[in-house]
């Protein structure tokens, strides 16, 4: 394991163990769980990804798959976030494909949604239920469109972000949340009601 990844893994694992798995994952005023508001449009990049990966985008779940957060799987989330973030060169779709918007599994390089897809794939391969691993479209403080992986747990909706080494509860990030994959169907999307008093943001670009 990369020394930097190992250090992050050990430090956060120690904090979790010392708190008896009752980590203050969210601040006192945080909202640990997102509020969703029904079906919404699928991002064009994900639509094109699904055309190439039909099986992945047709998985149905009969009930939400919210993971019980234990020290072991918390550490697994932290390690996965770090290993993917540090394991690939982070470049834009224009640089990589010559197009403004392509969602794909990264080989040696990728952008935000590519790394979110890779984290999802890694966790699925380790036995995490697909309904708990939701690619999510957000806005950064600048208003620029961005994508992260949301992981549904009993302690809150956690965010794995290629621009952030920490795994945070969604409401403790500086992001504005727009929509995410459905918990019940991997090819459908759900709107997120994010009414937190955040900084001013511009229009979504993707």
Secondary structure by P-SEA (a helix, b strand, c coil): ccaaaaaaaaaaaaaaaaacccccccccccccbbbbcccccccaaaaaaaaaccccccccccccccccccaaaaaaaaaaaaaaaaabbbbccccccccccccccccccccaaaaaaaaaaaaaaaccccccccbbbbbccccccbbbbbbbcccccccccccccccccccccccccccccccccccbbbbbbccccccccccccc
